């Protein structure tokens, strides 16, 4: 299902013609005047300013959406069914999408940066949704770099010719990321009642998680392991852990300053980060058995106590995060304090 | 005859025993450094105490990390250095790398298949997969080359090796590009590192390397004849096919053992023979051993350097070698006057 380059090139003029309006607005970065006009006249249609401060203006509200899996999940959960989905892993077998009906969506990419342009164009999207990650703790985003899930700027330009792209910024406050997805979904016509219902569940699960955190008073370590050593997530730099911290959870945070996002420990230095009562091990890389096989880490109290859980990042929508809250609350309630 | 640098009388007359002694001293230094230094800055006194009493080993750093990686570095470096000497002697090409017969590509594909199909990233499984892949790939390369007529020349083997390696690398790329988790695990393995290794299952790699070294030692005299050219070697009564087979076995077994424990580490097999030749001359009866010692010294020294560069983390030895090895490679290319093929 790869797109042969010459064929993709041949369809380019046609696509450009079909989506002429999209092409023009895709380049517009200063959308303030347009926004004003759209509020005055109902016929002008739809504008949206995304997290990178770029405004997309379309003649009418986009109904055919292409989205990266993480955001497609959020849109699905609010009743918006994308017509094209691309992922960083096999989309059809992605467990996070198991609850949703993918029959109306064309899968146009199954690994990072691999997008079948012809298939994407064939799905005739009005709008493409993907993400952008900040490059530092201050939340700086770089528009010189390709958006998340895209291979390079050339591919990004090809995508922009098919349909305008909007991005969700995944950084800083986790609540803000959810808010951003919600506002996009609302702008795309999501049913407000569905969002409100999801929020009610989310708030209830959040309150329960806070209660579980208070009862247990445990420290959690979110980590990734490989032969080269251990990578520990810095809770303030990752929006999910920031969100859970705001709800009262305590994550290993030995070095809040310094490097962005991860702290790296060689196996020789593994003893430095043995402060957690529970290990949340990323589903990629080393698993509990592999960690136990490392002599310098085998004595970790949480590892010895068997308090290790697989962790997979979830999408930023109320439903996905509600499930994470419930998982975390369960972990906290069945774990004991093993460090002093 | 393969000649490095200006052919002055001094470079022709070597004292291999002296060179071997000096190389041995350097290796001893590298071994001590590898035990004493690391990303965790424990004192030399604590290291010595832990070496004699495992109970006082701070965080299992000495016995859990430094001892295994020192042993593995010694083995992998020695194997790569000696394999490089045999490889360059066999091909009479001073720029030949022991990976050329498909060993690295075969090991890589097998490791990737192991991760993708069996979901295993454990060191022990990876070692077995790499070893099996390396040996199978070399057998395929040899079979392809044997389809041709003339195995007395290294060229068909090198061409078959390059062709098979390219095919295997393409399959490897296909697999890792379709699966993010496999790519992540493969990327870590393919750089080449001694980090996170234990001595579990290393016996098989050691046996492999030992067998290879035995072949290399047995074939050293033939390599000296070969250095005079295939015609002269034949005239001296060498069976070229036998020489090739012994050489191929030596190169494959030693390189496979090294790749299995440390990943496809580059540049050691290329540079160690040059270091050895500059001191020990070109008598392969000495060169194979001194190259091995030089290879182990280079690998351990670069590993120690990588440990000291990454703060709390480490820089994998494969990365250090790529940087230093790149410079060394250019120096070699510039020094070599006659790349006698």
Interface residues (C-beta under 8 A of the other chain):
Chain A: X88 X89 X90 X110 X111 X112 X114 X226 X227 X228 X229 X263 X264 X265 X266 X267 X268 X269 X270 X271 X272 X283 X284 X285 X286 X289 X290 X293 X294 X295 X296 X298 X299
Chain B: X38 X39 X40 X58 X59 X60 X61 X63 X64 X65 X66 X121 X122 X123 X177 X178 X179 X180 X181 X184 X185 X188 X189 X193 X195 X196 X197 X198 X200 X307 X310 X311 X312 X313 X314 X316
